[in-house]
Structures are given as structure tokens and as C-alpha cells.
């Protein structure tokens, strides 16, 4: 087998895996959300394991996307956490039972 054929085969396999992941929705954050929302020149609300719909100094609203089956939660609103005191949520997908840790923090 020539090097070019081998590289082409590897690229094809990786592309297939990527398409399968996209098809089942097992990666990323919910559509229409962001990982980071700016609250000013130097302050940002950041979500890990979720996507932020909107945030201000008082409230943050986000949605969770299951990393296993792609289920998207309804919007969840919390008090915006204080800097250095992240909000941590242990979430269980109601569709497949997958457990995820969601963190919303101010940087």
C-alpha cells in the first residue's frame, strides 16, 4: 500500500466519524447559544457543558445539550455567579440517563 492511499484511507475514516457524530448530535452546544457572553470590557460569563442564551449581571439563562444523545434541555435561569464562585450543576439527561457536569462562571 502506498503512503498516499494510506493517508487517504485515514482521512476517509476520520471524516466518517465526524459525520456520524454530527448526525447524532453528540458534540457542541445547543443552536442559538454561546459559550461566552461579555458583561463589559473585562468581564465574561463562560459556560462549560452548556450554551448561554443570555446573561447580565443579575441572571444567566442557558441550555444543555447531552454529549451522548444530543437531547437539548429547556432554558434554565440562574443567578449570575460571583467571580471566583462558579455555579456547578450535576445534570442527568432525561432521554438517555447520561450524566454531565455543567459549570457557569464569571471570568
N, C-alpha and C positions, 0 to 999 in steps of 0.2 A: 504494500500500500504506500502510495506516495504521500509526502508531507501535506501537499495541497488537499488531497482527498481526506486525509485525517482531520485537518483543520476544518474543512467544510462540514464533515460529519459532526464534529463537536459543536460548531456554530448552530447546525440544524437542531441538535438535541437541546441546546440551551434556549433557542427560540421557541421550540415546542413547549418546554417547561414554562417559559414566560407567558405564552398564550393560554396554557391551561390555568395558570394562577389567575390571570385576568378574567378568564371565563367564570371561575367560581367565586371571584371577588374576594380572594383571601389576602389581599395586600392593600395598604393605603388607608386613607381616611374617607369619611363619607363625602359624597359630592356636595359642593357648595360650602365646604368648611375649610378652615385654615389651621395649620399647626401653631402659628404665631399671630398675635394681634397686638399692634402697638397702642399703648396708652399715653404716649407722649414721646418726647425726644429721646429719652433714655430708658423708658420702662416698657416691657413687653410681657404679655401673658402667653405662656407656652404650654401646649398640651402634648403629652406622650400617650399614645394608645387611643387617642380620640381626636376629633376635629372641632375647632371652635367656630360657632355660628356668629356670636357677637360677644363683646366684652367691654366693660368700662370699669371704673374704679370701685363700683359697688357690686355688680353682678356679672357673672360669666355664664354663657349658655353654650353647651357643646352636645355633640352626638358621638356615639361609639359605634365603630364597625368591628364586628367579630373578625379576628385574624384567621379563623379557621373556616367558617362557612359564609362569611360576608354579610350576615344579618346586620341591619342598622337600627339602632335604638331610636326612641323618640327623643326629642330635645330634653336635656337635663340642665336646670339652672341652679347655680350655687352662688354663695357669697364669694366674690373675688378674694383669693387668699392673700395674706400679707406677704411681703417679701421675706424669703427665708423660711416660710411656713407653708409648704405645698399641701394641696388637697389631694389625698390619695384615696382611691376608690377601688375596692376589690369587686370586680364585675363578673357575673356569670351569664353567658349568652342564654337567653330563654329558648332559643331554637335548637342548639346542639350541646349545651352544657359546658362549653369551653370557658376556662377561667382566664381573665386578663386583669392586669393591674393598670389603672388609669391614673395619671398624675397631671394635675393642673398647677402651674407655679408661675410666680411673677419673677422676672429677671431684671 
